[in-house]
């Protein structure tokens, strides 16, 4: 299972293992879903996505971005 999914409509990347209800991932249209190779937050950021404030930013602070 992928760890990260980007929403191309708003250029936000979500961490699927820790997603929150506020992420609204289930409403992302299939055409707007983006996955990353390698499946890392760094790759998502290189592709122009910003971290979701609900599922990544809070976790990243606690774990120093090591998932």
Secondary structure, 3 states (H helix, E strand, C coil): CCCEEEECCCCEEEEHHHCCHHHCHHHCCHHHEECCCCCCHHHHHHCCCEECCCCCHHHHHHHCCCC
